[in-house]
């Protein structure tokens, strides 16, 4: 495997963005791509290197024909923010276009996946549901699927909620409400809808929200799989969960 740390200029975000990228390293007589890609998102108060620093990700993907792209999302919820930084567009359009031009990465939707933990789990589902034509599979690990929580929680995002998502009264039914996005997605032909996987620990404080959202997806007839096992909102759970993700992706 090869590891790259890149600082790129983003038109969607109007600023430089750091990326970490894990890329298969071709060997003589071996497969040289194009490789499938996994866009892997961190949680709040973390950086693009969080997965490399807190999990065994590099070891898990070392021998897979998979490019893993880890972008910095700051504390953005990975949405097109009211402050004018378009993180959803960055994830779904600008970043894949750049990575697929620079590296031997497949340009096919079928080979492009997105995943994230906590805030990144919300971001992964949000990007895939907003632009289902861009991702064939989306995975949420302990996802903050109810975005309204950030208006009330005493954490790093609560003070920024309005700048990110707008007034709370306008959230429900809008472009950052995953349930509203599910309603729209259900109107599409099945072949245009990504497959979804949600993993959450039985001791996670977001478990109930994830159960409710899974049931809502199922009622809409959307291709959602939901799995739980013992674990909390922690890297111990996410390190185990990313192994299940790689198995589910069938790389």
BELCOR-V190736 format. One record per helix or strand. SS is the DSSP state (alpha for helix, beta for strand). FROM is the first residue (numbers start at 1). TO is the last residue. If there is no record, write none. Layout:
SS;FROM;TO  SS;FROM;TO
//
This chain:
beta;2;10  beta;15;23  beta;35;41  alpha;50;54  alpha;57;61  beta;66;71  beta;80;80  beta;86;86  alpha;87;102  beta;105;105  alpha;109;111  beta;112;117  alpha;119;130  beta;137;141  alpha;147;151  alpha;158;165  alpha;168;170  alpha;178;185  alpha;190;192  beta;195;201  alpha;207;219  beta;224;229  alpha;235;249
//
